[in-house]
Amino acid sequence: DELSASGLRHVGYGIPAELCAPFASSFVSVLRAAESDDEAIEAFQWSLSLVSRILARVINEGSTMVMRAINANSGKALEKAVACAPRIERAKWVLSISVGSQSISPLLWAIETGSFKAAEAIINDLLTIRADRDRYYYGVDMLFERHPDIIRRLCLDGPGLLPTLLDGLIWRSRLTERGRRRVVFFVRHLLVRQDGEFAEAIGWIVENSDPKIACHPVVSYVIDLVWSGAAARAFLYRKAWLLLTSTAFMMSQAVLNSGLHDGVSDCLWIRAAILVCRCFIYMVSWPSLVMMHVRRGRADIKANNFVRIGRLALPAHLVEFNSIVSLSLCIILLVMLTLCPILHCLGQPSSDGSELLFTERCEEGDMYLSVYGFFSMCGMLCYLALLLDLSVFSNRVSAFVLVFGHALSEVGLFVLGLTFLLVACSAGTVALKIEEENFSSIPRAAKSFAQSFLGMTSSEEYEAESQHAVLFVPVCFFVFATKVYLVSLLVAQLAGAYSATFDDMLGWARLKRGEVADASMGSVSKERWGRFVASLRLDQPCEFGEGDVGMPGAIQMTEPAGANVTTFELIRRFGGSTSPLAEWPEDDTLQGDDQQDRLERVEQLVKKVTKRVDGLGKATKHRGAVGASSALSGSSCNTSELSISQSKRDE
């Protein structure tokens, strides 16, 4: 088996069988020069000759016309190679070559070796629907049965072939009915594995991170189908706990305690409700967040899944946006628990001397109240950031959120430039040694400049600054540099960033929905997934027209007639014999392709001759000899005529 596998690899390398015997003889010759034992040499020669004969036999049996076309990376040669195959065996010729118990896939070999023209021809041939008077022939089932991970292999080794594969999974009718066109999507293998479980195709496409592929009709239809049919409800169930905890946090920090500043601090039920909400956050929500990070961290450690940032190795889940925000929220909640004013005021009188239960205002609680409020604000922002995933319910809103994230880098550059100008102008004005209180130190000067940029400077302050002519110059420079130059530059950068991501933002939104759908399918039960698959009726044959029953494994629908105009029949129908062992008749479209190839070759020859003539003309001009230039021009014309006549004879 190992020798057969090695021989099949030699077939893929394009090594002829005639080289096996000389290769074995060269080994024996080297051994004779280093070994004097004739018996050992004879034994080695016998075993090596046996190996060479086995390899030669495997190479001869495996060197089919398909493999030779792949080695030449010729799509035309491959089409001619499979043209003589029986129609029932045509798909097998390009998917499996077996010698003994070993086999090799010509399609997979073409992808791995970079023979993309041959691989594209194979995919087109497999996904072309052919029909005789009895049955349809379509190689999509054999393709995914032979290579269930074909999507992943194309994403890794041949992403340029993905559109070819996806285009082959769509059939559109040439005819329209009442302004609608019949469309069939062969998506069974993108949804369901052979064992009935959810397929990994969506996850592989999401990992590929190509927004153009995500906008393909097949991919977008599959993602939306899985999302609306099974994943949306599971995702909402997962986010229900986050919605509950964020609501409790908002009630305890921003809603209920807002009445405490309006003279109702003596209302016991408000203080009790605040305590209950905070106990729920600290005793239920916070431990669940910690356990979630512990589980994911343990899984990453077991799988040795780390990401290095310099010399620091972190579990892979900590580089995700949601994980970073969730971990920050865990730390913030822990700090808030230690600083909670209600805990510090237990058993102590309130600030006004009254004995109020569950109050926040006491001598010790007032010490931590401002710091606690700052961390409360940070926790609120973290909860709202975690709720951004809910935008996946609308592709338009999700696209806007993603564009907002892409534009943050431009805003960061703007803030960096603004900070530099603040520091530079503040340090410069302090160095002027002017007796002005707002510019007596760098922090005060920076505050004054920031107020000028934000429009918070009063007219009296402007009048005080204008009294110092030396001070008025840097203030005017700062206002012009920030409000005119930096702001205009920010607008231009944001416009450029938006235009760069506008074409792909819908694709990124679909990738985000696909990522969420793929992650949510783990919580969908087998019974619910089975009901969803049964509702699609993938085991029933589709219809290509009235009474024209096709193959199973597809979902049929209609679209507006002008959405994707189709002017030719996508199904190649043939008459004559209907025997599965017969070859398909010669396709007239291949002859048209041959004529097109001939015209392209003639065009390339004409371009080559024209380029040569232009080169000779430039050389004669460089020499500056007018007479010689005329002679060379005539000779070049003769050369061009001879070359064109020679090309015609070659054709």
C-alpha positions as CSV (number, residue, x, y, z in Angstrom):
1,D,0.0,0.0,0.0
2,E,2.8,2.4,0.8
3,L,4.5,1.7,-2.6
4,S,1.1,2.3,-4.3
5,A,0.6,5.6,-2.5
6,S,4.2,6.6,-3.5
7,G,3.6,5.6,-7.1
8,L,0.4,7.7,-7.2
9,R,2.3,10.7,-5.9
10,H,4.8,10.1,-8.7
11,V,1.9,10.2,-11.1
12,G,1.0,13.6,-9.7
13,Y,4.5,14.8,-10.1
14,G,4.5,13.8,-13.7
15,I,7.4,11.4,-13.5
16,P,7.5,8.9,-16.4
17,A,7.7,5.2,-15.6
18,E,10.7,4.8,-17.8
19,L,12.9,6.4,-15.2
20,C,12.2,3.8,-12.5
21,A,14.6,1.1,-13.9
22,P,17.6,3.5,-14.4
23,F,17.0,5.0,-11.0
24,A,17.2,1.6,-9.4
25,S,20.3,0.7,-11.5
26,S,22.1,3.9,-10.3
27,F,21.4,2.9,-6.7
28,V,22.9,-0.5,-7.2
29,S,26.0,1.0,-8.9
30,V,26.6,3.3,-6.0
31,L,26.3,0.3,-3.6
32,R,28.8,-1.8,-5.7
33,A,31.4,0.9,-5.2
34,A,31.0,0.9,-1.4
35,E,30.2,-2.8,-0.7
36,S,32.2,-5.9,-1.5
37,D,29.7,-8.5,-0.4
38,D,28.2,-9.9,-3.6
39,E,25.3,-11.6,-1.8
40,A,24.2,-8.3,-0.1
41,I,24.5,-6.5,-3.4
42,E,22.4,-9.1,-5.2
43,A,19.7,-9.0,-2.5
44,F,19.6,-5.2,-2.6
45,Q,19.4,-5.3,-6.4
46,W,16.5,-7.9,-6.3
47,S,14.5,-5.9,-3.8
48,L,15.1,-2.5,-5.5
49,S,14.2,-3.9,-8.9
50,L,10.9,-5.3,-7.4
51,V,10.1,-1.8,-6.0
52,S,10.9,-0.2,-9.3
53,R,8.6,-2.6,-11.2
54,I,5.8,-1.9,-8.7
55,L,6.3,1.8,-9.0
56,A,6.4,1.5,-12.8
57,R,3.1,-0.5,-12.8
58,V,1.4,2.1,-10.6
59,I,2.6,5.0,-12.7
60,N,1.4,3.3,-15.9
61,E,-2.0,2.5,-14.5
62,G,-2.4,5.9,-12.8
63,S,-1.1,8.1,-15.7
64,T,-4.5,8.8,-17.2
65,M,-5.2,11.5,-19.6
66,V,-6.8,13.5,-16.8
67,M,-3.5,13.5,-14.8
68,R,-1.5,14.4,-17.8
69,A,-3.8,17.4,-18.4
70,I,-3.4,18.4,-14.8
71,N,0.4,18.2,-15.0
72,A,0.2,20.5,-18.1
73,N,-2.3,22.8,-16.2
74,S,-4.5,22.9,-19.4
75,G,-8.2,23.2,-19.1
76,K,-8.8,22.4,-22.8
77,A,-6.7,19.2,-22.5
78,L,-8.8,18.2,-19.5
79,E,-12.1,18.8,-21.3
80,K,-10.8,16.6,-24.2
81,A,-9.7,13.9,-21.7
82,V,-13.1,13.5,-20.0
83,A,-15.0,13.8,-23.3
84,C,-14.4,10.1,-24.0
85,A,-15.6,9.0,-20.5
86,P,-18.9,7.1,-20.1
87,R,-21.5,9.6,-18.8
88,I,-22.1,7.5,-15.6
89,E,-18.3,7.4,-15.0
90,R,-17.4,11.0,-16.0
91,A,-17.4,12.4,-12.5
92,K,-15.4,9.5,-11.2
93,W,-12.6,10.1,-13.7
94,V,-11.9,13.5,-12.2
95,L,-12.5,12.6,-8.6
96,S,-10.7,9.3,-8.0
97,I,-7.9,7.3,-9.6
98,S,-7.4,3.9,-7.8
99,V,-4.5,1.5,-8.0
100,G,-4.9,-1.4,-5.7
101,S,-6.2,-0.2,-2.4
102,Q,-4.8,3.4,-2.8
103,S,-6.5,6.2,-4.6
104,I,-5.7,9.8,-5.5
105,S,-8.1,12.7,-6.3
106,P,-7.2,14.5,-9.5
107,L,-9.2,17.5,-8.3
108,L,-7.5,17.7,-5.0
109,W,-4.1,17.2,-6.6
110,A,-4.7,20.0,-9.0
111,I,-5.6,22.4,-6.2
112,E,-2.6,21.4,-4.0
113,T,-0.1,21.7,-6.9
114,G,-1.5,25.1,-8.1
115,S,-2.9,23.8,-11.4
116,F,-5.8,26.1,-11.1
117,K,-6.8,26.1,-14.8
118,A,-7.2,22.4,-14.7
119,A,-9.0,22.5,-11.3
120,E,-11.4,25.1,-12.7
121,A,-12.1,22.9,-15.7
122,I,-12.8,20.0,-13.4
123,I,-15.2,22.0,-11.2
124,N,-17.0,23.4,-14.2
125,D,-17.4,19.9,-15.7
126,L,-18.7,18.4,-12.4
127,L,-21.2,21.2,-11.8
128,T,-22.6,21.3,-15.4
129,I,-26.0,19.8,-15.6
130,R,-26.4,17.4,-18.5
131,A,-29.5,15.6,-19.5
132,D,-30.7,13.0,-22.0
133,R,-34.3,11.8,-22.5
134,D,-34.2,9.6,-19.4
135,R,-32.3,11.3,-16.6
136,Y,-30.2,14.2,-15.4
137,Y,-26.4,14.0,-14.6
138,Y,-25.0,16.4,-12.1
139,G,-21.8,15.8,-10.1
140,V,-22.4,17.8,-7.0
141,D,-23.3,14.8,-4.8
142,M,-20.2,12.9,-5.9
143,L,-18.0,15.9,-5.4
144,F,-19.1,16.5,-1.8
145,E,-19.1,12.7,-1.0
146,R,-15.5,12.5,-2.2
147,H,-14.4,15.8,-0.6
148,P,-16.8,16.8,2.2
149,D,-14.2,19.6,3.1
150,I,-13.9,21.0,-0.4
151,I,-15.0,24.4,0.8
152,R,-12.2,24.5,3.4
153,R,-9.6,23.2,0.9
154,L,-10.6,25.9,-1.6
155,C,-10.5,28.6,1.1
156,L,-6.9,27.5,2.1
157,D,-5.3,26.6,-1.2
158,G,-7.5,28.0,-4.0
159,P,-9.7,30.9,-2.9
160,G,-10.0,32.0,-6.5
161,L,-11.9,28.8,-7.3
162,L,-14.6,29.4,-4.7
163,P,-16.8,31.6,-7.0
164,T,-16.6,28.9,-9.7
165,L,-17.8,26.3,-7.3
166,L,-20.6,28.5,-5.9
167,D,-21.7,29.6,-9.4
168,G,-22.1,25.9,-10.2
169,L,-24.6,25.4,-7.4
170,I,-27.1,27.8,-9.0
171,W,-29.5,27.1,-11.8
172,R,-31.6,29.9,-13.3
173,S,-34.3,29.4,-16.0
174,R,-33.9,31.1,-19.3
175,L,-37.7,31.7,-19.4
176,T,-39.8,34.0,-17.2
177,E,-43.3,33.6,-15.9
178,R,-45.3,36.7,-14.9
179,G,-42.2,38.7,-14.4
180,R,-40.5,36.0,-12.2
181,R,-37.6,33.7,-13.0
182,R,-37.3,30.2,-11.5
183,V,-34.1,29.7,-9.5
184,V,-32.8,26.5,-7.9
185,F,-30.0,26.5,-5.2
186,F,-28.3,23.1,-4.7
187,V,-27.3,23.8,-1.1
188,R,-27.9,20.5,0.7
189,H,-24.2,19.8,1.2
190,L,-23.6,23.4,2.5
191,L,-26.3,22.8,5.2
192,V,-26.3,19.2,6.2
193,R,-23.5,16.6,6.5
194,Q,-23.9,13.1,5.4
195,D,-24.7,12.1,9.0
196,G,-27.5,14.7,9.2
197,E,-25.6,17.2,11.4
198,F,-25.0,20.8,10.7
199,A,-22.3,21.3,8.0
200,E,-19.1,23.3,8.7
201,A,-19.3,25.2,5.4
202,I,-20.5,28.5,7.0
203,G,-17.7,28.4,9.5
204,W,-15.0,27.8,6.9
205,I,-16.3,30.7,4.8
206,V,-16.3,33.0,7.9
207,E,-12.7,32.0,8.7
208,N,-11.8,32.9,5.1
209,S,-12.9,36.5,5.8
210,D,-13.7,37.4,2.2
211,P,-16.6,39.9,2.0
212,K,-16.9,39.3,-1.8
213,I,-17.6,35.6,-1.2
214,A,-20.0,36.5,1.6
215,C,-22.1,38.5,-0.9
216,H,-22.4,35.6,-3.3
217,P,-26.0,34.6,-3.7
218,V,-25.5,31.0,-2.5
219,V,-23.5,32.0,0.6
220,S,-25.9,34.9,1.5
221,Y,-28.9,32.6,1.0
222,V,-27.5,29.8,3.1
223,I,-26.5,32.2,6.0
224,D,-29.9,33.9,6.0
225,L,-31.6,30.5,5.8
226,V,-29.7,29.1,8.8
227,W,-30.1,32.4,10.7
228,S,-33.8,32.7,10.3
229,G,-34.6,29.1,10.6
230,A,-32.6,27.9,13.5
231,A,-29.8,30.2,14.8
232,A,-31.7,33.4,15.5
233,R,-33.8,31.9,18.3
234,A,-30.8,30.2,19.9
235,F,-28.8,33.4,19.7
236,L,-31.6,35.3,21.3
237,Y,-31.8,32.8,24.1
238,R,-28.1,33.2,24.7
239,K,-28.4,36.9,24.8
240,A,-31.5,36.9,27.1
241,W,-29.2,36.5,30.2
242,L,-27.1,39.4,29.1
243,L,-30.2,41.5,28.6
244,L,-31.4,40.6,32.0
245,T,-28.1,41.4,33.8
246,S,-27.6,44.6,31.9
247,T,-31.1,45.7,32.7
248,A,-30.5,45.0,36.4
249,F,-27.2,46.9,36.3
250,M,-28.9,49.9,34.7
251,M,-31.7,49.9,37.1
252,S,-29.4,49.8,40.1
253,Q,-26.9,52.4,38.9
254,A,-28.8,54.9,36.7
255,V,-32.6,54.5,37.1
256,L,-33.6,53.8,40.7
257,N,-30.8,55.8,42.3
258,S,-31.7,58.9,40.2
259,G,-34.6,59.6,42.7
260,L,-32.2,59.8,45.6
261,H,-31.1,63.2,44.5
262,D,-34.7,64.5,44.3
263,G,-35.5,64.3,48.0
264,V,-36.9,60.8,48.1
265,S,-33.9,59.2,49.8
266,D,-36.1,58.1,52.7
267,C,-38.1,55.7,50.5
268,L,-37.2,52.3,51.8
269,W,-38.5,50.3,48.8
270,I,-36.2,52.2,46.4
271,R,-33.2,51.5,48.5
272,A,-34.2,47.9,48.9
273,A,-34.7,47.5,45.1
274,I,-31.2,49.0,44.5
275,L,-29.7,46.5,47.0
276,V,-31.5,43.6,45.4
277,C,-30.3,44.5,41.9
278,R,-26.7,45.0,43.1
279,C,-26.8,41.7,45.0
280,F,-28.0,40.0,41.8
281,I,-25.1,41.6,39.8
282,Y,-22.4,40.8,42.4
283,M,-23.6,37.3,43.4
284,V,-25.0,35.9,40.2
285,S,-23.9,37.8,37.1
286,W,-20.2,38.3,38.1
287,P,-19.6,34.6,39.0
288,S,-21.2,33.5,35.7
289,L,-18.8,35.8,33.8
290,V,-15.8,34.4,35.8
291,M,-16.8,30.8,35.1
292,M,-17.3,31.5,31.4
293,H,-13.7,32.8,31.2
294,V,-12.4,29.9,33.2
295,R,-14.1,27.3,30.9
296,R,-12.9,29.0,27.7
297,G,-9.4,29.5,29.1
298,R,-9.2,25.8,30.2
299,A,-10.3,24.8,26.7
300,D,-7.7,26.9,25.1
301,I,-5.0,25.5,27.4
302,K,-6.0,21.9,26.7
303,A,-6.0,22.6,22.9
304,N,-2.7,24.6,23.2
305,N,-4.5,27.4,21.5
306,F,-2.4,30.5,22.4
307,V,-1.8,33.9,20.7
308,R,1.5,35.6,21.3
309,I,1.7,39.3,21.8
310,G,5.4,39.9,21.9
311,R,6.7,37.6,24.6
312,L,3.3,37.2,26.3
313,A,1.3,34.1,25.4
314,L,-2.5,34.6,25.9
315,P,-5.4,32.2,25.4
316,A,-6.8,32.6,22.0
317,H,-10.3,33.7,23.2
318,L,-8.8,36.8,24.9
319,V,-8.0,38.5,21.6
320,E,-11.7,38.6,20.6
321,F,-13.5,41.9,21.2
322,N,-16.4,40.4,23.3
323,S,-13.9,38.5,25.4
324,I,-11.8,41.6,26.1
325,V,-14.9,43.6,27.1
326,S,-16.3,40.7,29.2
327,L,-13.0,40.3,31.1
328,S,-12.8,44.1,31.7
329,L,-16.4,43.9,33.0
330,C,-15.4,41.2,35.4
331,I,-12.6,43.3,36.8
332,I,-14.8,46.4,37.0
333,L,-17.6,44.5,38.9
334,L,-15.0,43.2,41.4
335,V,-13.7,46.7,42.1
336,M,-17.3,48.0,42.4
337,L,-18.0,45.2,44.9
338,T,-15.2,46.4,47.1
339,L,-16.2,50.1,46.8
340,C,-19.9,49.7,47.1
341,P,-21.2,52.6,49.4
342,I,-24.1,50.5,50.7
343,L,-21.7,47.9,52.2
344,H,-19.6,50.6,53.7
345,C,-22.7,52.3,55.2
346,L,-24.1,49.2,56.9
347,G,-24.6,50.0,60.6
348,Q,-23.6,53.6,60.2
349,P,-25.8,56.7,60.4
350,S,-26.4,58.6,57.2
351,S,-24.9,62.0,56.4
352,D,-27.8,63.9,57.9
353,G,-27.7,61.9,61.1
354,S,-30.8,59.7,60.5
355,E,-30.8,56.0,60.8
356,L,-31.7,54.9,57.2
357,L,-31.4,51.3,56.1
358,F,-29.4,50.5,52.9
359,T,-28.3,54.0,52.4
360,E,-25.4,55.2,50.3
361,R,-24.8,58.5,52.0
362,C,-22.7,58.2,55.1
363,E,-19.3,59.5,56.2
364,E,-17.4,56.4,55.0
365,G,-19.6,55.9,51.9
366,D,-19.0,59.5,50.7
367,M,-15.3,58.7,50.5
368,Y,-15.9,56.1,47.8
369,L,-18.9,57.5,46.1
370,S,-17.2,59.4,43.2
371,V,-14.7,56.5,42.5
372,Y,-17.6,54.0,42.6
373,G,-19.6,56.2,40.1
374,F,-16.6,56.3,37.7
375,F,-16.4,52.5,37.7
376,S,-20.2,52.3,37.4
377,M,-20.0,54.4,34.2
378,C,-17.3,52.0,32.8
379,G,-19.4,49.0,33.6
380,M,-22.4,50.5,31.9
381,L,-20.3,51.1,28.7
382,C,-19.1,47.5,28.8
383,Y,-22.6,46.1,29.1
384,L,-23.7,48.3,26.2
385,A,-20.7,47.2,24.1
386,L,-21.6,43.5,24.7
387,L,-25.1,44.3,23.5
388,L,-23.8,45.4,20.1
389,D,-24.1,41.8,18.9
390,L,-27.8,42.3,18.7
391,S,-27.2,44.4,15.6
392,V,-26.8,41.2,13.7
393,F,-30.6,40.9,13.4
394,S,-30.4,43.6,10.7
395,N,-27.6,43.5,8.1
396,R,-28.0,47.3,7.5
397,V,-27.5,48.1,11.2
398,S,-24.7,45.6,11.5
399,A,-22.9,47.1,8.5
400,F,-23.1,50.5,10.1
401,V,-21.6,49.2,13.3
402,L,-18.8,47.6,11.4
403,V,-18.1,50.8,9.4
404,F,-18.1,52.7,12.7
405,G,-15.4,50.3,14.0
406,H,-13.3,50.6,10.9
407,A,-13.3,54.4,11.1
408,L,-12.1,54.5,14.7
409,S,-8.5,54.3,13.6
410,E,-8.9,57.6,11.7
411,V,-10.5,59.2,14.8
412,G,-7.5,57.9,16.9
413,L,-5.1,59.6,14.5
414,F,-7.1,62.8,14.9
415,V,-7.0,62.6,18.7
416,L,-3.2,62.0,18.5
417,G,-2.7,65.1,16.4
418,L,-4.9,67.1,18.7
419,T,-3.0,66.0,21.7
420,F,0.3,66.9,20.1
421,L,-0.9,70.4,19.4
422,L,-2.3,70.8,22.9
423,V,1.0,69.8,24.5
424,A,3.1,71.9,22.1
425,C,1.0,75.1,22.4
426,S,0.6,74.7,26.2
427,A,4.4,74.3,26.7
428,G,5.0,77.3,24.3
429,T,2.6,79.7,26.0
430,V,3.9,78.8,29.5
431,A,7.4,79.5,28.3
432,L,6.3,83.1,27.4
433,K,6.2,83.9,31.2
434,I,3.0,85.9,30.9
435,E,1.1,86.9,34.0
436,E,-2.1,85.1,33.1
437,E,-3.7,82.7,35.6
438,N,-5.1,80.3,32.9
439,F,-1.6,80.0,31.3
440,S,0.6,79.8,34.4
441,S,1.2,76.0,34.0
442,I,1.1,73.4,31.3
443,P,-2.1,71.6,32.7
444,R,-4.0,75.0,33.0
445,A,-2.8,76.0,29.5
446,A,-3.9,72.7,28.1
447,K,-7.3,73.1,29.7
448,S,-7.7,76.6,28.3
449,F,-6.8,75.4,24.8
450,A,-9.1,72.4,25.0
451,Q,-12.0,74.8,26.0
452,S,-11.1,76.9,23.0
453,F,-11.3,73.9,20.7
454,L,-14.6,72.8,22.2
455,G,-16.2,76.3,22.1
456,M,-16.4,76.5,25.9
457,T,-14.4,79.8,26.2
458,S,-16.4,82.8,27.2
459,S,-16.1,86.2,25.5
460,E,-14.6,87.7,28.7
461,E,-11.7,85.2,28.5
462,Y,-11.1,86.0,24.9
463,E,-10.9,89.7,25.8
464,A,-8.4,88.9,28.5
465,E,-6.3,86.9,26.2
466,S,-6.4,89.6,23.5
467,Q,-4.9,92.1,25.8
468,H,-1.6,90.2,25.6
469,A,-0.5,90.4,21.9
470,V,2.1,87.7,22.4
471,L,-0.4,85.3,23.9
472,F,-3.0,86.0,21.2
473,V,-0.8,84.7,18.5
474,P,-0.4,81.0,19.8
475,V,-4.2,81.0,20.7
476,C,-5.1,82.0,17.1
477,F,-2.6,79.4,15.7
478,F,-4.1,76.7,17.8
479,V,-7.7,77.5,16.9
480,F,-6.8,77.6,13.2
481,A,-4.8,74.4,13.3
482,T,-7.4,72.4,15.1
483,K,-10.8,73.8,14.0
484,V,-9.9,74.4,10.4
485,Y,-7.0,72.1,9.5
486,L,-7.4,69.1,11.7
487,V,-11.2,68.9,11.5
488,S,-11.1,69.2,7.7
489,L,-8.5,66.5,7.6
490,L,-10.6,64.3,9.8
491,V,-13.6,64.7,7.6
492,A,-11.5,63.8,4.5
493,Q,-10.1,60.7,6.2
494,L,-13.5,59.5,7.4
495,A,-14.9,60.0,3.9
496,G,-12.0,58.1,2.4
497,A,-12.4,55.3,4.9
498,Y,-16.1,55.0,4.3
499,S,-15.7,54.9,0.6
500,A,-13.1,52.2,0.9
501,T,-15.3,50.0,3.1
502,F,-18.7,50.9,1.5
503,D,-18.5,48.2,-1.2
504,D,-17.6,45.5,1.3
505,M,-19.6,46.6,4.4
506,L,-22.6,44.4,3.5
507,G,-20.2,41.5,3.0
508,W,-18.7,42.1,6.4
509,A,-22.1,42.3,7.9
510,R,-23.1,38.9,6.4
511,L,-19.8,37.4,7.6
512,K,-20.7,38.7,11.1
513,R,-24.1,37.1,10.9
514,G,-22.5,33.9,9.6
515,E,-20.1,33.9,12.5
516,V,-22.9,34.4,15.1
517,A,-25.1,31.7,13.3
518,D,-22.3,29.2,13.3
519,A,-21.5,29.8,17.0
520,S,-25.2,29.6,17.9
521,M,-25.8,26.3,16.2
522,G,-24.0,24.5,19.0
523,S,-27.0,25.3,21.3
524,V,-29.6,24.1,18.8
525,S,-31.0,20.7,19.7
526,K,-30.9,17.7,17.3
527,E,-34.7,17.5,17.3
528,R,-35.1,21.1,16.3
529,W,-32.4,20.9,13.7
530,G,-34.0,17.8,12.3
531,R,-37.4,19.6,12.0
532,F,-35.8,22.5,10.3
533,V,-34.0,20.3,7.7
534,A,-37.3,18.3,7.1
535,S,-39.1,21.5,6.5
536,L,-36.7,22.3,3.6
537,R,-37.7,19.1,1.8
538,L,-34.2,18.5,0.4
539,D,-35.0,14.9,-0.3
540,Q,-37.7,15.8,-2.9
541,P,-36.7,16.5,-6.5
542,C,-36.7,20.0,-7.7
543,E,-38.5,21.3,-10.9
544,F,-36.8,23.0,-13.8
545,G,-40.2,23.7,-15.3
546,E,-43.7,22.6,-15.6
547,G,-43.4,18.8,-15.5
548,D,-39.6,18.9,-15.8
549,V,-38.6,17.0,-12.6
550,G,-34.9,17.4,-11.7
551,M,-32.6,16.2,-8.9
552,P,-33.1,16.3,-5.1
553,G,-31.0,18.2,-2.7
554,A,-32.0,21.7,-3.8
555,I,-34.3,24.6,-2.7
556,Q,-36.3,26.2,-5.5
557,M,-37.7,29.7,-5.5
558,T,-38.4,32.6,-7.8
559,E,-36.8,36.0,-8.2
560,P,-37.6,39.1,-10.3
561,A,-36.9,38.5,-14.0
562,G,-34.5,41.5,-14.2
563,A,-32.4,40.6,-11.2
564,N,-30.1,38.1,-13.0
565,V,-30.8,38.1,-16.7
566,T,-30.1,34.6,-18.2
567,T,-30.1,34.4,-22.0
568,F,-29.0,30.9,-22.5
569,E,-30.0,27.5,-21.2
570,L,-27.8,26.3,-18.4
571,I,-28.7,22.6,-18.8
572,R,-27.0,20.9,-21.7
573,R,-29.5,18.5,-23.3
574,F,-28.5,15.8,-25.7
575,G,-30.5,13.4,-27.9
576,G,-29.5,10.1,-29.1
577,S,-28.7,7.1,-27.0
578,T,-29.7,7.2,-23.3
579,S,-27.3,4.4,-22.2
580,P,-25.3,5.4,-19.0
581,L,-22.2,3.7,-20.6
582,A,-22.3,5.9,-23.7
583,E,-20.2,9.0,-24.2
584,W,-21.8,12.4,-24.3
585,P,-22.0,13.7,-27.9
586,E,-19.5,16.4,-28.9
587,D,-20.5,19.7,-27.5
588,D,-20.7,22.5,-30.1
589,T,-19.6,25.1,-27.5
590,L,-16.2,23.5,-27.4
591,Q,-15.7,24.0,-31.1
592,G,-16.5,27.7,-30.6
593,D,-13.9,27.8,-27.8
594,D,-11.3,26.3,-30.1
595,Q,-11.9,29.0,-32.7
596,Q,-11.7,31.6,-30.0
597,D,-8.4,30.2,-28.9
598,R,-7.0,30.4,-32.4
599,L,-8.0,34.0,-32.7
600,E,-6.4,34.8,-29.4
601,R,-3.2,33.1,-30.6
602,V,-3.2,35.1,-33.8
603,E,-3.8,38.3,-31.8
604,Q,-0.9,37.5,-29.5
605,L,1.4,36.9,-32.5
606,V,0.4,40.3,-34.0
607,K,1.1,42.1,-30.7
608,K,4.5,40.4,-30.5
609,V,5.4,41.5,-34.1
610,T,4.1,45.0,-33.5
611,K,6.2,45.3,-30.3
612,R,9.3,44.1,-32.2
613,V,8.7,46.7,-35.0
614,D,8.3,49.5,-32.3
615,G,11.6,48.4,-30.7
616,L,13.4,48.6,-34.0
617,G,12.0,52.1,-34.7
618,K,13.1,53.4,-31.4
619,A,16.6,52.0,-32.0
620,T,16.9,53.7,-35.3
621,K,15.8,57.1,-33.9
622,H,18.4,56.8,-31.1
623,R,21.2,56.4,-33.7
624,G,20.0,59.5,-35.6
625,A,20.8,58.2,-39.1
626,V,17.9,59.1,-41.3
627,G,19.0,56.9,-44.2
628,A,19.7,53.9,-42.0
629,S,16.4,54.5,-40.3
630,S,14.6,54.2,-43.6
631,A,16.4,51.0,-44.5
632,L,15.8,49.5,-41.1
633,S,12.1,50.5,-41.3
634,G,11.8,48.7,-44.6
635,S,13.5,45.6,-43.3
636,S,11.3,45.6,-40.2
637,C,8.2,45.8,-42.4
638,N,9.5,42.8,-44.4
639,T,10.2,41.0,-41.1
640,S,6.7,41.7,-39.9
641,E,5.2,40.4,-43.2
642,L,7.3,37.3,-43.0
643,S,6.4,36.7,-39.3
644,I,2.7,37.1,-40.1
645,S,2.9,34.7,-43.0
646,Q,4.8,32.3,-40.9
647,S,2.1,32.5,-38.2
648,K,-0.6,31.9,-40.8
649,R,1.3,28.8,-42.0
650,D,1.6,27.6,-38.4
651,E,-2.1,28.0,-37.9
